C-alpha cells in the first residue's frame, strides 16, 4: 500500500501529506479531505478502518472537503489503491452505477 494514501478511502493528498508519517507508523491525527477519517484514530486497526469505510460508503461516499474533490473522481478506482474488502468494493460499484443513472 502507498504510504501517501488514506487507509480508509485511498485518497492521496496532492500536497504530499503522509497520513501515517514517513515511517508509516506515526499518525498525524489530521483528517482525510475525502472520507474525513482522523489518521491514527478511526484507522488505527483493520476492523475500525473497515467499519469506517463501510459507514462512509453507505453514506454515499461524500467528500469531507468538497473543494478538494477532482472533477473526474471515481470511488472504485480510488479504493483500489487500498485493496478494500469485497463488501466495500461492491458498495463503491453500486454508488458508481447510481451516479451514472442520475447523470
NORMOTA-V477681 format. One record per residue. SS is DSSP state (helix for helix, strand for strand, loop for the rest). Layout:
# NORMOTA-V477681
<<SS> <SS>>
This chain:
# NORMOTA-V477681
<<loop> <loop> <loop> <loop> <strand> <loop> <loop> <loop> <loop> <loop> <loop> <strand> <loop> <loop> <loop> <loop> <loop> <loop> <loop> <loop> <loop> <loop> <loop> <loop> <loop> <loop> <loop> <loop> <loop> <loop> <strand> <loop> <loop> <loop> <loop> <loop> <loop> <strand> <loop> <loop> <loop> <loop> <loop> <loop> <loop> <helix> <helix> <helix> <helix> <helix> <helix> <helix> <helix> <helix> <helix> <helix> <helix> <helix> <loop> <loop> <loop> <loop> <loop> <loop> <loop> <helix> <helix> <helix> <loop> <loop> <loop> <loop> <loop> <loop> <helix> <helix> <helix> <helix> <helix> <helix> <helix> <helix> <loop> <loop> <loop> <helix> <helix> <helix> <helix> <helix> <helix> <helix> <helix> <helix> <helix> <helix> <helix> <helix> <helix> <helix> <helix> <helix> <loop>>
